[in-house]
Amino acid sequence: MAQYGKVYKDAAEKDKRFQIFKNNVHFIESFNEAGDKPFNLSINKFADLHNEEYKALKVEIATETSFRYDSVSVTDIPATMDWSKRGAVTPIKDQGTCLSCWAFSTVATIESLHQIATSELVSLSEQELVDCVKGDSEGCYGGYVEDAYEFITKKGGIASETYYPYKGVNKTCKVKKETQVVARIKGYEKVPGYSEKALLKAVAHQPVSVGVEAGGSAFQFYSSGIFTGKCGIDTNHRITLVGYGKAGDGTKYWLVKNSWGTEWGEKGYIRMKRDIRAKEGLCGIAIGSYYPIA
């Protein structure tokens, strides 16, 4: 685990983590050798954690606004979409051990909306949200995208990552009237729940913040391919939907940006199976989705 910068307090802790690591390696190798899933797992920064410890790193997300894309016909949207290839997605970031996925997903959607509107891609500040968003949100102890969007709307915008850099811990809010603002929104809207078709309409126009149940070992060690589960629908992690497509074998998928660094998944991204029978979508991806409006 040295490559991930892991340091343990003593020899006993190091031995404990090594045993967990070996168990996880066995799980990953057995999963991949079975070859019965269209995706693979690999060692990553979570490999020295029990699955229960990994689950504890997640924050439960609560699940009406209008939906501006309701009248859009599915036949009128592109067959595939990848906002990262259109230059509207910033590089993969890493939230660290702070439970700030809600802030990263909020920021990612605003970064993209700002680029779509202005052709300027700017990395925005997650730390401003961690420090300053109140309501039911508690920074590194978890939060809600709704609170974040409302804060940014009322404040008049959000600062850049350069101006207000990420620390990964709760700090004192530095926002004042003169705080630099580089991107503004007028509010946010919720995608109608339990409808992958509605989600498709939204993502065809802009990236969307979605919640998923990410507590399973398969999600923890996802490495490549189209993820098909196993997972529930008790959403506990915020990620950003940045596109959709279809694999060579015809499998439809969502293209999702995570905030766990580039060592996880497909260089920080995960492809998740789309258009499944369950109306809530894979891992609950279609339950509670939001996007900002400018």
N, C-alpha and C positions, 0 to 999 in steps of 0.2 A: 504493500500500500504506500510505499515511499513516494511513488510517482504522483500521488494525490496529496502529498504534504501532511500525512497523518502523523501525529506525535502523541504518544500515550504517557500517562502520568507515572507509571512504574512497570516493572517486569510482569507483574500479575495481570495488569490490564492489557499489556501487549500480548500475553499468552492467550487471554480470553478472546481478544479480537482475532488472533490468528486462527483459533479453533472455529470461530464463527465464519471467518473467511474461507476456511477449508470446506465447511458445510455448504456455503453458498457456491463455491466452485463446483462441488459435486452436483448440486441442484442444477446449475447452469449447464454443465457438461451432459447430464442426463436428459435435460430438456432438449438440447440441441441434437443429441444423438438419436432421440426418438423420431425426430424429423416429421412429426405429424401436424406441425403448425407452419403457416406461411411467413413466420418471422423468427429471428434468432435472438438469443440473449448473450450478454458478455459481461465481464468484470468491469465495474466502474467504481466511483467514489463511495457508493453505498455498500460495497462488498464486505465491510467489516461490521455491518449492522444486522441484528436479528430483524426479521420482517416486522415484528411489533415495534421495534425502535424506529424503523423506517416509517411506519404508519404514523408514529407520533410526530414526525416532521411535517405532516400535512395539516391543513386547517380546514375545518368544515365550512362550506360555503352555503349561505342561505339562497334560497331561490326566491298600475299597468300603464305601460306606455303605448303610444301608437307605433305602427310598424310601416315605415314609408315604402317598403319594397313589396307590400302585400299584393299589389296589382300587377307586379312583374310576372310574366309567363316564363316558366322553366324552359320553354322552347326558345326563348329570346336571349338566354344567357350563354356564355361560352361553355363549350363541352369540358374544358379544363381551365383551371386558374391557379396561378402561382404568383402571389404578390411580391415574393422575394425576387423573382426573376424580372419583375417590372420595376425594381429599384425602390420599392415602398416598405421594405422591412430592414431594420437595423440588425447588425450582427448579434449572434446569440450571446446572452448575458448569463450570469450565475448569481442566484439569490443567496447562495451559501446556506448556513443553518438558520437564517432568519426566515420566519414563516410569512414571507412577503410576496408570495406568488400573485396575490390579488393586485399588488402595486405594479408588478412587472407586466401582468396582462393588461391592466388599464393603460399603462404607459405605451405598450406595444401598439395598441389599437389607435392611440392618439398620434404616435409617431407616423404611423401609416396614413392616417387621415390627413395629417398635415402635409405629407409628401404628395398625396394624391391631389390635394388642393393647390399646393404651391410649387411642386416639383423640387422641394428642398427636404432632404432627409436629415433630420437632426436627432441625436440621442437625447432623450429627455430624462428627468430626474425621478427615479423611484424613491430615493431617500426623502425627498420633499413630502411624498405621500406617507411614507413610514412615520416620519416625525410629526406631521401636521394634521393628517386626517383623523377626525374624531368620530362622533356618533357611536356606532357599535364596533368600530375598527380599533385595533390595539397594536398597530405597527407590526413588530416582529412576533407578536402573539396571535396574529391573524387579522384579517380584515375583509372588507366587501367592496367590490368594484362600484356598486351604487354610491357608497359614501365617497369614494375617490372621485367619481365623475361629478358629483354634486359639489365637492370642495373646489375642484378645478373650475367649474362653471361660475361659482360665486366669487372666487378669487380673481377671475378674469384671465386665467391661463396657468401654465406650468413652466418651471425653469428648465434649463438644459442640464444634462448630466455633468457637463464641464463646470457650470456655475454651482451646482449643488450635488456633489459626487456621492456615490453609494458607499455606505459604511457597513451595512449588514447588521446594525444594532440600533435600538431605539435611542435617538438623540433629541436634544431640545430643538423645537421648531424654530427655524431661522427666517421664516417668511414674514416680510414686512411689506408695506405698501410699495416700497421702491424695489422690491425683489424683481430680478430680471424675469421677464415672461417671453418665451419664444414660440409657444403654440397655444392657441385658444380653442375652446369648444363652446357651443351654446347649450349643451345638455347631452342626454343619451336616450336611447330607446332599447326596449327589450324585444328580442325575437320571440314570436309566439312559441310557447313551449311544446315539447313532445311532437315536433315536426321537423324532420331532416330536410324536407322540401323548403320550408321557410328559412332554415339555416343556410341552405344552398343559395337561395335568392340573395340573402344578406352578404354572404362571403363573395359572391360574384361582383359585389360593388365595393366592399371594403373588408379588412380583417375584423374578426369578431372575438370577444372574450367569451370563453366557454368554461364550464366546470366539468370535471370528470372524477370518477372514483379511481384514484391512483395508488391505492394501498397494497395491491397484490405484488407478489414477487416477480411475476412476469413483467409488469410495468416497471418495477424497480430496476430490473436488469435488461430491459429492452435494448436491443442493439441495432437491428436492421429488419427490413421486410414490412409487410402490412400486418399490424397488430390486430388480433382478433379476440383478445381476452386471455385469460379468465379475469373478469372484473364485475363488480356490482354496480349499483346506480346511486349509492350514497355519496354524492359528489363532495370531494374534500381537497381538490387542487384546481387552481386556475391556470389555464394555458390559453394560447392565442391561435385561433383558426386563421391560417393565411392562404388557404387554397384547397383545391380538390382535384382529383384526377382518376384515371383508370389504368390499372396495370395491364401488362401484356396478356394475362390470362382472363382479362375481363373484370377482375375484382375492383370495385369502386372504393376509393379511399378519401379521407380527409388529410390534408397536410397541416401539421400542427407545430407551432413554435413553442418550445418549453423554455424554462429559465434555470436549467441545471448545468449550464456550461456545455462546451462542445464535445466533451468526452462521453457524454450520455447520448444514447440513441444514434440517429443518423446525423452526426455532427450537430447535435442539439435539437434535432427535429424528430418527430414520430409520425408515421403514416398509420392512421387508424381506419379500420373497415367502415365503409359508409353504406347507407341504405340497407340496414339490417331489418329483420322483421319487427323487433321491439320498437315501439314508437318513441321511446326515450333515447334511442341511439346507443351505440356501444359505450359502455362505462358511464351512461347518463349524459353524453355529450350534447344532447338536444334539449335538456331540461331547462337550464337557466343560462341564456346567452344574451350578451349586451354589446352595443357598439355606440361610439360617440357620434354626435352630429355637430357640424360646423355652421 
